[in-house]
Amino acid sequence: QVQLVESGGGLVQAGGSLRLSCAASGSIFSINTMAWYRQAPGKQRELVARITSGGIAIYADSVKGRFTISRDNAKNTVYLQMNSLKPEDTAVYHCNFNQRYRGDSWGQGTQVTVSS
């Protein structure tokens, strides 16, 4: 099994920045994509950003130009640099790893709160 542990969430004022990290441990085999999702109260979980093993990234329209996803394959870690944060970015952020032949693994989530 793979365990994913997120860190870096917290409370920040609008316009501020946070950097989330998610590290995998356990039985890891050929990670395809790494991604960040978020879920705000009363809303469905949504994709924030995803990055392939080759470093190709896609972003939700709402975060383009403000968030940057990156990965360190040697450390089995994915990052999300969040700049110019807005109150509407408030949510629980979950990391997701997709492994070849094994499917998806999820972290428990880290709270990001942006005050106006």
trRosetta pair geometry for C-beta under 8 A, 3 or more apart (Angstrom, degrees):
i j d omega theta_ij theta_ji phi_ij phi_ji
1 26 5.3 -58 95 174 59 149
1 27 6.0 81 35 33 25 106
1 105 7.9 133 -174 -116 71 128
2 24 5.4 -16 -171 -162 110 109
2 25 7.3 145 -158 73 61 35
2 26 4.7 -178 -114 72 36 124
2 27 6.3 -101 -64 66 68 63
2 28 5.8 86 -107 -87 111 72
2 97 6.5 -94 135 72 153 135
2 99 7.0 155 -27 -30 151 141
2 102 7.7 100 -10 135 123 144
2 105 4.4 -61 79 -93 119 171
3 24 7.0 145 76 -155 47 56
3 25 5.1 -22 62 63 99 86
3 26 4.9 115 6 -23 83 127
3 105 7.9 -116 -87 175 12 135
4 22 5.6 9 -175 -179 103 105
4 23 7.3 162 -149 79 56 36
4 24 5.4 -25 -95 -96 74 73
4 95 5.4 -143 170 82 136 111
4 96 8.0 -46 -79 -96 178 21
4 97 6.3 176 -81 -1 131 114
4 105 5.7 145 -23 129 119 107
4 106 6.5 -123 46 138 137 20
4 107 3.7 -99 111 -74 110 85
4 108 7.9 175 86 -5 85 63
5 22 6.9 167 79 -149 38 59
5 23 5.6 -19 58 58 90 85
5 25 7.4 9 1 8 110 108
5 107 6.4 158 -90 -134 12 114
5 108 7.9 4 -119 20 52 98
6 9 7.1 44 135 -22 113 109
6 20 6.3 -15 -165 -172 102 105
6 21 7.0 153 -154 84 53 49
6 22 4.8 -21 -96 -96 72 88
6 93 6.8 177 -168 98 155 90
6 94 7.2 -120 -41 -130 149 37
6 95 5.5 163 -80 -4 106 110
6 107 4.5 109 -28 147 101 153
6 108 7.1 -139 22 56 105 67
6 109 6.4 -25 37 -164 146 9
6 110 4.1 -131 119 -23 123 115
7 20 7.2 157 82 -155 41 59
7 21 5.1 -13 60 60 89 97
7 22 7.7 168 18 -80 64 44
7 23 8.0 3 9 4 108 100
7 110 6.5 157 -108 -93 14 151
8 18 6.0 131 155 170 95 96
8 19 5.3 -92 -159 96 141 56
8 20 4.2 -178 78 -110 129 41
8 21 5.2 115 -24 9 129 77
8 110 6.5 72 58 136 63 162
9 18 6.9 44 -125 176 35 147
9 20 6.4 31 -61 -102 69 100
9 93 6.5 176 -87 36 117 111
9 110 3.4 -180 -18 150 130 103
9 111 4.9 128 151 66 144 44
9 112 4.9 -112 -141 -67 95 66
10 18 6.4 180 45 -118 92 130
10 111 7.6 87 -72 91 17 80
10 112 7.1 10 44 -119 37 56
10 113 7.3 -84 135 37 33 84
11 113 4.7 -20 -107 73 73 108
11 114 8.0 169 -156 -83 52 26
11 115 6.6 31 -174 -20 96 109
12 16 3.9 -136 171 85 115 139
12 17 7.2 -135 -168 52 157 21
12 18 5.6 -144 -22 -49 150 107
12 85 5.8 69 96 59 125 153
12 112 7.7 -25 20 -165 106 83
12 113 7.4 148 24 84 60 58
12 114 5.8 -24 74 -110 82 69
12 115 7.4 -169 94 20 32 81
13 16 5.0 100 61 -22 66 122
13 114 7.3 61 174 -163 13 68
13 115 5.4 -46 -111 67 56 93
14 85 6.3 -133 -134 97 43 76
14 86 5.9 35 -138 -126 98 40
14 87 5.9 -35 -83 -41 113 78
14 114 5.7 85 -83 167 63 104
14 115 6.6 -108 -24 90 79 45
14 116 5.3 33 -27 -119 134 46
15 84 6.1 -22 -134 -135 45 51
15 85 6.8 -54 23 52 12 67
16 85 5.4 -29 67 34 66 116
16 114 7.4 -172 48 -130 99 92
17 81 7.2 -7 -169 -176 112 79
17 82 6.1 162 -153 91 62 61
17 83 4.7 -10 -103 -106 105 62
17 84 7.7 21 -79 -13 80 37
17 85 6.7 169 -90 -18 31 106
18 82 4.9 -1 60 58 79 112
18 85 6.7 43 6 -58 97 144
18 112 6.3 -171 64 -129 162 112
19 79 6.3 -12 -176 -169 97 106
19 80 7.1 166 -156 82 50 50
19 81 5.1 -12 -110 -105 89 65
19 82 7.1 -174 -84 21 38 74
20 36 6.9 102 85 -116 143 139
20 79 6.7 152 83 -160 58 52
20 80 4.3 3 53 51 107 100
20 82 7.0 45 -6 -10 98 113
20 93 5.8 -81 -107 107 163 148
20 95 7.7 -178 142 -61 121 107
20 110 6.3 167 -132 65 112 139
20 112 7.6 -65 -66 -66 122 124
21 77 6.1 -12 -169 -172 96 114
21 78 7.5 154 -156 83 49 45
21 79 5.5 -18 -101 -104 67 76
22 34 7.5 171 78 -170 122 116
22 36 7.7 173 -10 -89 140 88
22 77 6.6 158 81 -155 49 64
22 78 5.0 -10 58 58 102 89
22 79 7.7 -171 20 -77 72 34
22 95 3.3 59 -120 -35 170 167
22 107 5.5 -114 -139 -41 118 152
23 75 6.8 -63 -126 151 100 96
23 76 6.5 81 -162 97 64 84
23 77 4.6 -20 -99 -100 73 96
24 28 5.6 104 128 -95 124 128
24 31 7.3 159 25 -78 164 141
24 76 4.1 -90 55 149 102 118
24 77 7.2 -156 11 -76 74 47
24 97 5.8 24 -79 -37 139 163
24 105 7.4 91 -123 89 116 142
25 28 7.6 -88 -155 -39 15 116
25 76 7.5 144 -69 91 43 139
28 31 6.6 -26 -173 -45 103 102
28 76 5.6 -54 -141 -116 167 149
28 99 7.2 -152 -158 -104 59 134
29 99 5.5 83 73 -175 75 128
29 100 6.6 -100 124 60 92 85
29 101 7.1 -42 110 57 131 107
29 102 6.2 114 60 -16 112 137
30 99 6.0 106 80 -163 66 79
30 100 4.1 -26 104 25 125 119
30 101 7.6 60 64 20 124 96
31 34 6.4 28 160 -58 128 92
31 53 6.7 151 98 -90 71 103
31 73 7.5 -167 58 -133 117 83
31 76 6.7 135 -18 -133 148 86
31 97 5.3 -56 -137 -169 115 109
31 98 7.0 107 -163 73 67 47
31 99 5.5 -51 -100 -96 53 73
31 100 7.9 -132 -84 -6 9 79
32 52 7.0 -43 166 -147 69 71
32 53 5.8 -81 -151 -32 36 111
32 98 4.7 -46 58 98 107 98
32 99 6.6 162 1 -119 85 17
32 100 5.8 117 -48 -55 103 76
33 50 5.4 6 -179 -177 125 105
33 51 6.7 155 -155 78 75 39
33 52 5.5 -42 -98 -104 83 51
33 53 7.2 -93 -73 -32 43 71
33 96 7.9 6 109 108 94 94
33 97 7.6 176 92 -151 52 43
33 98 4.7 23 50 38 85 116
34 50 7.3 165 87 -154 40 60
34 51 5.5 -15 62 60 87 92
34 69 7.6 -180 100 173 96 121
34 71 5.1 128 41 -96 145 133
34 78 3.9 -172 154 -75 140 142
34 95 7.0 -14 -173 -172 90 103
34 96 7.2 154 -160 84 44 56
34 97 5.5 -12 -107 -104 75 73
34 98 7.8 -147 -70 21 35 73
35 47 6.4 -46 -179 -142 130 95
35 48 7.6 143 174 53 82 75
35 49 6.6 -175 -149 96 68 49
35 50 3.9 -16 -102 -105 105 81
35 51 7.2 173 -82 18 56 61
35 69 7.8 -13 -128 -145 43 156
35 78 7.6 -25 0 167 14 167
35 95 7.0 149 83 -160 47 57
35 96 4.4 -18 64 62 98 103
35 97 7.9 -180 23 -76 71 32
35 98 7.7 36 1 -12 110 101
36 47 7.9 107 86 -164 52 56
36 48 4.4 -44 101 61 97 120
36 49 5.2 22 43 49 101 84
36 50 7.8 -153 26 -72 57 51
36 69 6.4 -158 5 -103 114 120
36 78 7.3 -163 -50 128 90 127
36 80 4.8 28 -47 -68 161 144
36 93 5.8 -8 -170 -172 107 105
36 94 7.2 148 -157 78 56 43
36 95 5.8 -35 -98 -101 66 63
36 96 7.4 179 -84 17 18 85
37 45 5.1 32 161 175 127 105
37 46 6.4 165 -158 82 83 32
37 47 5.6 -50 -103 -101 82 43
37 48 6.0 172 -113 0 22 89
37 93 7.3 158 84 -156 42 55
37 94 4.9 -19 65 64 93 95
37 95 7.9 163 22 -98 74 15
37 96 6.0 48 -7 -18 110 123
38 45 7.1 172 89 -150 26 67
38 46 6.1 -23 62 60 74 82
38 48 5.3 66 -7 -52 103 121
38 89 7.8 -51 -179 -168 171 62
38 91 3.8 77 173 109 111 144
38 92 6.6 158 -154 78 67 42
38 93 4.8 -28 -96 -99 90 66
38 94 7.1 168 -88 17 35 73
38 112 7.6 -51 -127 38 126 122
39 43 6.4 -176 -162 84 63 84
39 44 7.1 -84 -125 149 92 24
39 45 4.3 -41 -76 -94 107 72
39 46 7.3 143 -85 12 55 68
39 91 5.7 154 70 -172 27 109
39 92 5.3 -18 60 58 86 93
39 94 7.1 23 0 -4 102 114
39 109 7.8 -52 37 -122 106 139
40 43 4.4 30 65 34 90 127
40 88 8.0 -40 -86 -169 156 59
40 90 6.3 81 -120 97 105 72
40 91 4.2 -73 -71 -98 70 97
40 92 7.9 169 -83 16 31 67
43 46 7.4 -33 141 -18 115 111
43 91 7.9 -63 62 -113 125 116
45 94 7.2 -24 -144 32 126 131
46 60 6.6 60 145 -97 113 149
47 50 6.3 -26 -168 -35 121 108
47 60 6.0 160 98 -62 73 104
48 59 7.3 -23 156 -148 53 69
48 60 5.5 -67 -137 3 35 121
48 63 5.9 34 -165 6 84 158
48 67 6.7 -62 166 123 106 168
48 69 8.0 138 111 -64 93 122
48 80 7.0 31 112 -137 135 145
48 93 7.1 -14 -10 -133 155 100
49 57 6.2 -1 -175 -171 104 104
49 58 6.8 174 -149 87 58 49
49 59 4.9 -11 -102 -106 90 71
49 60 7.0 -95 -59 1 59 79
49 63 6.8 -92 -51 90 102 139
49 67 5.9 -144 -41 120 138 125
49 68 8.0 122 -140 -176 168 13
49 69 3.9 -179 130 -36 135 133
49 80 6.4 150 47 -118 131 107
50 57 6.9 164 85 -148 45 58
50 58 5.3 -1 54 52 91 93
50 69 7.2 87 21 87 4 171
51 55 6.5 -16 -174 -143 107 32
51 56 6.9 161 -152 78 60 38
51 57 4.5 -20 -97 -94 86 83
51 69 4.8 -159 -37 120 118 120
51 70 7.0 105 -75 -116 170 18
51 71 5.4 -172 96 -17 138 118
51 78 6.9 168 43 -135 122 115
52 55 6.7 -43 71 26 78 20
52 56 4.5 12 27 49 118 89
52 57 7.7 -140 10 -67 72 41
53 73 7.1 68 -152 -100 78 128
55 71 7.4 -145 -102 43 66 102
57 68 7.9 34 152 -158 170 59
57 69 5.2 165 -136 63 129 106
59 63 5.4 -122 -179 82 112 94
59 64 4.7 140 99 -83 132 73
59 67 6.3 158 -136 73 126 104
59 69 7.4 179 -85 -1 90 111
60 63 5.1 63 66 19 92 99
60 64 7.3 -139 90 -34 43 80
61 64 5.8 -35 -147 -2 36 118
62 88 7.6 -102 -176 117 131 123
63 66 5.4 -106 -166 62 61 102
63 67 4.1 -5 166 13 118 124
63 82 7.7 -60 -151 -125 119 89
63 89 7.6 94 -96 -109 102 109
64 67 7.7 -52 -79 41 18 84
66 82 6.8 24 139 -158 92 61
66 83 5.3 -145 -168 72 68 75
66 84 4.6 -103 -131 61 110 108
66 85 7.6 139 170 -75 128 41
67 80 6.1 -11 -168 -174 110 93
67 81 6.7 156 -157 83 54 57
67 82 5.1 -10 -107 -106 89 67
67 83 7.2 -176 -80 26 40 69
68 80 7.4 158 79 -156 44 47
68 81 4.4 -4 56 55 96 108
68 83 7.9 27 0 1 96 106
69 78 6.8 -7 -169 -177 96 103
69 79 6.9 158 -155 84 48 58
69 80 5.5 -16 -100 -102 73 73
69 81 7.9 -159 -72 23 27 72
70 78 7.3 165 88 -157 41 60
70 79 4.9 -9 61 57 87 106
70 81 7.3 28 5 -7 108 104
71 77 6.8 166 -155 91 63 50
71 78 4.7 -25 -102 -104 87 74
71 79 7.1 -173 -82 16 37 75
72 75 4.2 16 109 36 119 107
72 76 7.6 -38 92 18 77 18
72 77 4.8 5 51 59 103 97
72 78 7.9 -162 22 -77 66 33
72 79 7.6 54 -10 -16 95 106
73 76 7.1 27 -166 -75 36 45
76 97 8.0 15 -174 -115 93 151
78 95 5.9 154 65 -146 122 127
78 97 7.6 -177 -12 -82 131 91
80 93 7.2 -130 57 178 154 146
82 85 5.7 54 143 -79 108 101
82 89 6.9 139 -172 180 135 151
82 112 7.4 27 58 -147 168 152
85 89 5.1 -106 -157 50 84 149
85 112 7.8 -131 -143 169 138 119
85 114 4.6 -150 145 -110 114 135
86 89 5.1 112 59 -11 68 99
86 114 6.1 89 102 120 21 156
87 90 5.9 -18 -178 -15 54 114
87 114 5.0 -151 -100 98 37 100
87 115 7.0 21 -100 -153 94 12
87 116 4.8 -18 -60 -61 133 96
88 114 7.8 -37 32 64 31 131
89 112 6.4 -56 133 121 93 127
89 114 5.2 58 62 -5 97 144
90 112 6.3 -153 -129 105 43 75
90 113 5.1 35 -130 -129 104 49
90 114 5.1 -131 -61 29 86 81
91 112 6.1 5 56 57 59 97
92 109 4.2 20 169 179 111 132
92 110 7.0 152 -158 69 68 25
92 111 5.5 -38 -101 -94 73 61
92 112 7.6 156 -105 18 22 73
93 109 6.4 145 71 -152 36 73
93 110 5.5 -27 61 62 91 80
93 111 7.8 156 15 -104 78 12
93 112 5.5 41 -16 -8 116 118
94 106 5.7 -1 173 -166 123 100
94 107 5.4 180 -158 65 70 84
94 108 7.5 -137 -119 102 94 13
94 109 4.6 -41 -80 -89 84 81
95 106 7.3 155 83 -154 51 50
95 107 4.4 47 45 4 87 127
96 104 5.8 -20 -167 -158 102 107
96 105 7.1 157 -154 78 52 48
96 106 5.6 -15 -101 -101 76 71
96 107 7.6 -114 -61 8 43 81
97 104 7.1 146 78 -151 45 54
97 105 4.9 -9 58 55 94 99
98 103 6.8 -63 -143 180 74 29
98 104 5.3 -28 -97 -91 75 69
98 105 8.0 -178 -81 18 31 69
99 102 3.9 -5 86 56 116 114
99 103 6.8 -4 53 48 79 28
99 105 7.1 34 -8 -6 109 108
102 105 7.8 -1 127 -37 112 102
107 110 7.7 -14 127 -19 130 87
